[in-house]
């Protein structure tokens, strides 16, 4: 962990001369170049519309840099908890903006902070560091199969663009509270066995980045969090939009353990683990009509190992599945039914089944007040008809975990082409994919904390968390379970 690049928050007149003032602001904002140090800058710059225009001007001047960040990260995809190159890019940007930061958080996370002149709430702007595995993607890493086929590269570009702009205009003098710029690892729930190895070795306690950052206390100083996810016209209507909620899930790794035998000469001596897995799949399918429509349950198992040799009765067959639903209670209910089907299949074939259950993401709850601010901000940038209200999203994100304990916003902006997690995905419209999210994040942070943080305080005054941090940690930790069920008895 390192803390670097201290940045002063004193007023200009307290620490720089007339000459350095002009040079400093020439770099940060050409709009102020003609002003002298005798001018009452506080009166001019605390006018909200003037300050927001300076933010937009700063981002516009940095447009090419923001796009370059997004595209260069696109060409250097890294999987979760391994995002060392991407984290280094973030550190370099924070250093250039003279933002103090911590790194190595949850292995690769980087957290910078801009402290306001007056006390107030702390707003986190977030971007996700990791890619996922899409080996056939044209810009995939040929060795790992990692590809930015979900737009996390655009999140980091937007985050760093917002950080640069807010530093440029020295917003600290005009806000009550702090702005955290948080590059977070491992949102995609991939390489489960690798991540379970990290847990067993004590290197992490959970399998996703935000879960681990919550556990380690790195969100303890944050009051609310905002991020923007990319989408495409092929996936969503409008240029920006929001689902009020999304599914959470837990994950299962399953092994059916039978007995090997010669498939042709002595099959009667074997116990076919593959048939047990097939029965389990049928049992899970038979449960589907027992899931309530309003719970949006999704169970989608796959067989990852179906046997060893064609002439040997399969003795070990492996499966994986997610169990998704709209509420924590529905997730646990569906999980119990899946386990029942797995055990029943083991009894039917007279074999054993090992069920390893781990926590995935909790359901996302988008804060309605933050959503209204996002809609207004995006409409000012793109147009009044740009915004769409989406229905509940059946996918999942670990921003859902954070949304259980604080106000969170996780909306969508177009700019991409293709479909998420597929080979045709890319950020096709650089303006809307990289630059507009940066502007939106920066303007929202300013709006929340200007005027003595009136809007942020109002949101917090009307907010009640679904669970406290301790309750959250206990719930997610309790999901970890490894069972060996013997169906031979």
N, C-alpha and C positions, 0 to 999 in steps of 0.2 A: 504494500500500500504506500502511496506517496501523496503528499499535499504540496502543491507547487503554485507559483504564479500569483502571489497576493495582489489584490487589486484594491486601491483606495476608494472610499466612497465619500470623501470630503468634497464640499462645494469647490467649484473651480477657483474662486477668489482666495481660498485658503491655502492652495498649494501650487499654483502655476502662475507665471508671469504673463504679461501681455503677449510677448513673442511666442512663448510655448503654448499659450492658449490658442493662438491662431493656427499654429502647426498642428496641434492636437485635434482641433475641430476640422481642419482641412482634411485630415485623414478620416475622421469619423463622419462628418456630414458637411458637404459643401454649402448647405443652406445657411450655416452660421458663420461662414468665413468672414463676412464683412462686419460682424458685430465686434465691438470693443469690449474689454473686460469691465468697463464702467457701466455697460448696459445691464438692466435688470433682467438677467437671463431666467431667473426663477419665474418671474411673472409671465414671460413669453412662453417658456418651454413647458410649464405645467398646464397650459391650455390643452385639454385632451386631444382635440382634433389636430392641433399643430404637431404634437408629439407623435400621434399615429401616422401623420403624413411623413414625418421624418423617418419613422420605421419603414414605411413602404419605399421611400426613396433609397434608404440604405440597402434594403434587400434587392431592389432593382439594380443598384450598382454592383452588387455581388452575385448577380444572376448566373453568370458563367461559372463562377467558383462553386456555387451550389449544385449546378448540373454536373460539373466535373466530379464532385464528391460522390453523387449518386451513381454515375456511370462507372467510376473507378471501383467502387464497392461492388457493383454488379459483376464486374470482371474478376473479383477476388472473393468469391463466396466461401464462408466458413460455417461449419456446423456448431450447434450450441455447446457452450462451455469451452469452445476451442477458438473463439473469435479474436485471436491475438493481433492479427494485422488490422482488422477493422477497429479494434480498441485503440491501437496506436494512432490510427488516423484521427480518431476522436480526441485523443490526448493532444496531438499536434494542434488541432483546431482550437481547443480550449486554451492552450498556451498562447497562441497567436492573439486570442481575444483577451488575454490577461485575466482569465477566470481561474480562481483557485479550484482544484479538483482533487478527488480521491480516486484511485484506480485499484484494480484487483478485487473488486467487490463481487462476491459470488463467482470467483475465479477471473472473470473478464470484464465485469461492469465498470463503468466510469461515470462519476457523479460530480458535476461542477455546480457552484452556487454563486448567485449574484444577490448580494444583500442590499435591501432598500435602506433609505435614509431614516425611515421610521419603522418601529416594530409593527408587525401585522402577520397575516397568514403566509404560509409557504405553499407555492404552487409548483408542482413538478410537471415539466414538459418531457415526454418520453419518446424514445425511439429504440427499436429492437435491432440487435447486432447480427442475429443469426440468419442463416439460410436453411433450406431443407433439401432433402435428397430427391432430385429429379435428374437421373443420370443422362437422359437423352436430350436434355435442354441444350440448345446451341451454345449457351454461355456457362455451362456447368464445368466444375472442376473435374478434369478427367481422372484424377486419382481417387477422390472422395465421392463423386457424384453430386456434390453440393451445388445448388443453384438458387439464386434469388428469384424464385418463381412465386413470391407472395408480396414483394414490394417493401421488404424491410430496408433495403438499400435506400429507398425513397424516404423512409422514416428517419434514417440517420441524416440524410441530406437536409431534410426539413428541420430537424432538431438543431443541427449545426448552423444552418442559415438563420434560424431564429436567435440562437445564442450570439452570433456575430452581430446581427442587427441591434439587438437590445444592448449589447456592449457599446456599439458604435454611438448610439444616441445617449449613452450614459443614463439609462432609465432609472438607475438606482436613486438619483436625486428626486424622483417624482413619484415614488411608490412607497406604500406602507406594507412591508413584508418582504419576502424573498422569492426568488425564482430559481428552482433547481432544474438543471439540464441533465437528464439521466439517460445514458445509453445502457440498456439492460440486455443481458444475455438470454439465450436458450428459451425463446418462446415456443418454437416448434417442438412438439412432443415426438421426437425421433430418437433412434439409437437407444432404445430403452435399456437394453442389457448393459451398454456402456455407462449409462447414467446410474443404473442400479449399482454398478461397480464403484462409482464415485460415492454413493451413499454408504456402501459397505466399508469403504476405506475411510469414511469420516470426512471426505473432502467437501461433500454437500449433505444437506439433510433432506432436500426435495429434488424433484426431477426437472423443474422449470425455474427460469431465472427470477421472476417476480416472487414466486413462492419462497425461494431461498433468500432473496433480499428482504422480504418481510420477516422471515425467521431471524435473520442476522441483525435486524433493527435498523436497516438503512432507509426505511420509510417512516421511522418513528418521528422524524422532524418534518414530515410532509403532511399537509392538511387536505390537499386534493390533487388529482393527477389528470393530465390531458395528453392524448396522443391522436394521430390521424393515420388511418390505414388506407392503402391504395386499393382501388377497384377499377373496373373497366366497363365500358358501355355494354359489352356482351353479357356482363353479370348483373349490372344494376342500372336502373333508370336514373336520369338526372345526372348532374355533375357532382353533387354532394348529397349525402343522405345519412340516415341513422336508423338502426334497429333499436328498439327500446331495451332489448335483452338478447342473450344468446345462451345456448346450452353449455352446461358443464359436463364433465365426464370423469370416470376412473378407468384404469387400464388393467388388463389381465394377461398374464403369460401362463399358458396351460401345457402340461405334459401328460399324455396318457401313457402308462407303462404296462405293457403286456408281456408276452413271452415269445421269443423267437423259435421258429421251427422251419424245417424244409417245406416250402409251399406245395410241392408236388408229392413228395414221398410220405411225409408225416404231418400234414396240416393239423391233425387232431391233437397234436402235442403243443400247439401254439395257442396264444391268446392274442387276437388281432386288435392292436391298439388303433389302427386306422378305422376299423368298423366302429369302435367306441367313439372316435371323433365324429364320424358320420352321424351316429345316433345323437351325439351332443348337439350337432348343428340342427338336426331335425327337432330336438327338444326345445332349443332356443327359438326356432321359427314358430313352434306351436304355442309359445308364450306371447307372441306378438299381439294377438287379439285381446290379451289381458292388460295391455298398456293403454292408459287413458290418452285420448287424442290431445288433450290440452297439455300433457306433460312432454310432448315432442320427443319421445324415447327413440333412440337410434342405437341398435346393436349390430356391429358389422365384423364378425370374426373371419379370420383367414387361417389356413393351414400353412405353417412355415416349414414343416418337415413332415413328409408323409410316409417315411420308412427309409430303409437303407439299400436293399437289393430286391429286385423283382421276384427272385425265387426264395425269399425268406419272409415268413409271416412278420409283418411290422411289429416290432417290440416297443418302439418309442415313436410317438407322433406328437408334434408340437403345434400349438395354436396361439394366436394373439387376438385380442378383441378390445375395443372401447365399449363402454356402456355410457351413453350420453342421455341427458334429460334437462329439462328446463329448471328444475329445482333440486337442491341437495337431497331432499326426501325422496323424490322420484328416482334419482340416481341410485340410491341405496336399495330401494324397492326392486328396481330392475336388476341390480347386481345380485340380489338374493335369488331371484328367479333363474338367472343365468347359472349360478352356482348349483342350484337344484338340478338343472338339466345336465350339467357336467357330472355330478355325483350319480344321477340316475343312469347315465350311459355307462359309467364304470361298473355299477351293479349289474346292468344287463349283460355286459361282456365278461364280468368277473376279473377286472383288472384294477389297477390303481390310477388315480388322477391327482396330479399336483397342481394347485391353483395358487398363483402368486399375484396378489392384487396390490396395486399401488395407486396413490392419488394422482389424478390428472388435474384439470382446471375446474374451478367452481364457476357456476353460471355468472354471466355478466349482467350487471344492472346499470344501464346508462343513466346518469343523473339528469333529471329533466331541466333543471335550471342551467346547467352547463350546456345542455343541448340547445336551449333557446339562445344562449349567447353565441354558440357556434353557428346556428342558423342565421342570426343577424350579421355576424362577421363575414361569413361566406357570401351572403347576399350582397353585401357592400362591395365585395371584390369581384363577384362573377355575375350577379344579377338576381332579381327577386324570384325568378322562376327556376333557379338552379337546384332548389332543395327538394328532397323527397323523404317522406316517412316510410320506412321499410317495416315489414312484419318481423316477428321474432326470428332470429337467425339460428339454425340448427347446428352450425359449427361452434368452435370453442376457442377461447384465448385465455391466457393466464392474467390478462387485465381483469378478468372476472374475479380472481382471487382478491385483487386490490379493491375492486368495487364492493366487496362485502364489508370492508372496514373503513372506507372513506369515499367521498364523491369522486367519480371517475367518468371520463368521457372518452369513447372509442368509436368515432364516426368514420365515414368513408368519403374519399374524394377520388374522382376519376382522373385519368391521366395514363392509365395502363391500357394495354391491348391483350386480348386473350383471356383465359380463365385461370383463377388461382390454382397453384400447385400443378400446372400443366406445362407442356413444352413450348406452347405458343405465347407464354406470358412475357411481357416486357413493359417498361415505362416508355410509351410511344409519344406522348405529349409531354415534353420536358417542362413546359410552363406550368401546366396543371398538375403534373406528377411530382415535380420537385420544388418549384418556386412558390406556387400558391399555398401549399401546406406550410412552408416556412413563414410566409406572411401571416397566415391565419393563426398559427401558434403564437407568434410574437404579439400580434394585436390582441389576442385573447388574454395573454398574460398581462399586458399593459392595462387592458380594460378591467380586469379583475382586481388589480392592485392600485390603480390610480384613485384619486379622491378618497384618500385614507382607506383604501381597500373596501369601499362600501359594498361592491357587488360580491366580492369573495366572502365578506363577513355575513351578508344576507343569506348566501347559500349555506354557509356553515351553521348559521342560527336555525335554519329550517331542516337540517339534516339529522337523521338518526341511523346509525350503521346497522346493517343486518346482524352483525356480530362483532364483538370486541376482538382485539388481536389475540389474546390468550385463548379465547373460544375458537377462533379460526385455526390456530396452530394445533389445538387439541383435536379438533375435528379432522383436519387433514392428516395428522400423524396417526390417528386411529384407523385410517383406511389401510395402512400397510398391514398386510396379512398373508402368511404363507401356510397353506393347508395341504397335507397329504392325506387324501381320503382312500381308504382301502375297500374296494368293492368286492373283494373275494370273501369277505366275512359275512 
